[in-house]
Amino acid sequence: MAEISAQDVKALREQTGAGFMDCKRALEEAGGDLDRATALLRERGLAAAARKADREVREGLVDSYIHLGNRVGVLIEVNCETDFVARTDEFRKLVHDLAIQVAGMAPEHVDVDRIPPEELERKRAELAADESVQKKPEAIRAQIVEGQLRKWYAQAVLYEQPFRDTDFTVRELVTQRIATIGENIRVRRFARFALGEDR
């Protein structure tokens, strides 16, 4: 078995936010490979988050963020299960990071399943009517539209957006925090204001 150094465990903890013993076990299973250990922790985080997904979330925080120059502002509500967790620095940091994400990336919806059906159908029809799609064989047009919808989700839906300069999505960030904090977490709503915008 590979010798696991404290520096490796610390590096994995900083990268994933997982607990010390979880990082140590993942590194042992991965034979000291940091990338494999990160993947293992992500898989476990997804499993832990899935088990907690049905838990009720009534506590949490409302946070605000005003961008430099006072031209963009955000109000966001993120819920968790207990007021104890809502007061922790880790949860507060997550909520603030999400407010900054909304300010910078301007999503329109929290999650795909919260997009109004009529808006989704309108977008699907708009994509299907595009000239580049119409030139394709009819048999594959639906697949092309679905692929373009997924690209639109990555821009318009908070949970589907890439989180800042990382290689994972906001959904994966929230899932990681569910695994490390141990409670269900959900972005309930947000409002973004930009000077001069009507939206």
Rosetta blueprint (number, residue, H / E / L):
1 M L
2 A L
3 E L
4 I L
5 S L
6 A H
7 Q H
8 D H
9 V H
10 K H
11 A H
12 L H
13 R H
14 E H
15 Q H
16 T H
17 G L
18 A L
19 G L
20 F H
21 M H
22 D H
23 C H
24 K H
25 R H
26 A H
27 L H
28 E H
29 E H
30 A L
31 G L
32 G L
33 D L
34 L H
35 D H
36 R H
37 A H
38 T H
39 A H
40 L H
41 L H
42 R H
43 E H
44 R H
45 G H
46 L H
47 A H
48 A H
49 A H
50 A H
51 R H
52 K H
53 A L
54 D L
55 R L
56 E L
57 V L
58 R L
59 E E
60 G E
61 L E
62 V E
63 D E
64 S E
65 Y E
66 I E
67 H L
68 L L
69 G L
70 N L
71 R L
72 V E
73 G E
74 V E
75 L E
76 I E
77 E E
78 V E
79 N E
80 C E
81 E L
82 T L
83 D H
84 F H
85 V H
86 A H
87 R L
88 T L
89 D H
90 E H
91 F H
92 R H
93 K H
94 L H
95 V H
96 H H
97 D H
98 L H
99 A H
100 I H
101 Q H
102 V H
103 A H
104 G H
105 M H
106 A L
107 P L
108 E L
109 H E
110 V L
111 D L
112 V H
113 D H
114 R H
115 I L
116 P L
117 P H
118 E H
119 E H
120 L H
121 E H
122 R H
123 K H
124 R H
125 A H
126 E H
127 L H
128 A H
129 A H
130 D L
131 E H
132 S H
133 V H
134 Q H
135 K L
136 K L
137 P L
138 E H
139 A H
140 I H
141 R H
142 A H
143 Q H
144 I H
145 V H
146 E H
147 G H
148 Q H
149 L H
150 R H
151 K H
152 W H
153 Y H
154 A H
155 Q H
156 A H
157 V E
158 L H
159 Y H
160 E H
161 Q L
162 P E
163 F L
164 R L
165 D L
166 T L
167 D L
168 F L
169 T E
170 V H
171 R H
172 E H
173 L H
174 V H
175 T H
176 Q H
177 R H
178 I H
179 A H
180 T H
181 I H
182 G L
183 E L
184 N L
185 I L
186 R E
187 V E
188 R E
189 R E
190 F E
191 A E
192 R E
193 F E
194 A E
195 L L
196 G L
197 E L
198 D L
199 R L
